[in-house]
Amino acid sequence: MATLHNAHSKVFILHENPEWIPPFAAAFQRAGVDFQEWIFSDDAGHAFDLDREPPQGVFWSRLSASSHTRGHAHAKEYARAVLAWLERHGRRVVNGAAVLEFEVSKVRQYLALQKHGFNVPRTSAVFGKNALIATARQYAVPFIVKHNQGGKGLGVRRFDDVEDFKRYVNGADFEAPVDGITLIQEYIPSREHFITRLEFIGGKFHYAVRVDTSAGSFQLCPADACRIDDMPELAGGACDIQGAKNNAFSLRTDVDAGLPFVQKLEAFLQQHQIEVAGVEFIETPTGERVIYDINTNTNYNAQVEAQAKQAAADRIVAFLDGL
């Protein structure tokens, strides 16, 4: 069992999925910056005394809304406890306790984005299964269902018919959300077959990623560790899995820090103390930008990183080292 009080490092990474860490570990090594992982899996075995202070250092929270899908059912609760302890003692935390609550609730994201003047999809939050069908009937088809708390496209499905949705809800394939909240959402058509993911580091724009959606999947995780072969098949045909894996992600060079939309997002992130994030949006046929996800546990695609002027992982290490 590790005692958190006795740790010594410049930077501490709080997370539950070691598969996502190697690109960052390589960047820390290139920069000569010492770091240590605090892994919040159910079997990791950490302890801290509430009456003692945390170690000195910079703490970067990378807790993921999808941690329960990797067998770490209590990672988010343990993270809440540790982040409260760190912040109580004034430690520098990147993406702290308030940001974790954004990560685990799309409802919270949409409400905050709406308040700030951004377009988000029309969405209903449904508790349990009983109200799902009646709520779905209030939406035009096609419509989308997704989990309030998820990641990697968890629970995201498109339905072109309410009766198909009814069979899904009452069938063996229904995916119950971990927090009991299913979102029903209007389907947003895109002008072209791609979405855009804006990456922010230190609250500032880093680069824009074009994600090809022509294969038909909602699995948009950019990390090489994400399992593309687990992508759900959507209505209308199977996905071109290999094509999606190899060609989906590229730099989008026509979006930069000078765009008013990007500057407005920077102000939003600053207001909510979100320092590292990926923000995903769709451009509609009429030119509207509709934001549908804020991912505060962002990962980066190796092909995009190779194209960028500065790799995101290197910029993150420089940001953390400078705090």
Buried (B, 14 or more C-beta within 10 A) or exposed (E): EBEBEEBEBBBBBBBBBEEBBEBBBBBBEEBEBEBBBBBBBBEBEBEBEEEEBBBEBBBBBBBBBBBBBBEBEBBBEBBBBBBEBBBEEEBBBBBBBBBBBBBBBBBBBBEBBEEBEBBBBBBBBBEEEEEBBEBBEEBEBBBBBBBBBBBBBBBBBBBEEBEEBBEBBEEEEBBEBBBEBBBBBBBBEBEEEBBBBBBBBBBBBBBBBBBBBBBBBBBBBBBBEBEBEEBBEBEEEEBBBEEBBEEBBBBBEEBEBEBEEBEEBBEBBEEBBBBBBBBBBBBBEEEEBBBBBBBBBBBBBEBBBEBBEEBBBBBBBBBBBEB
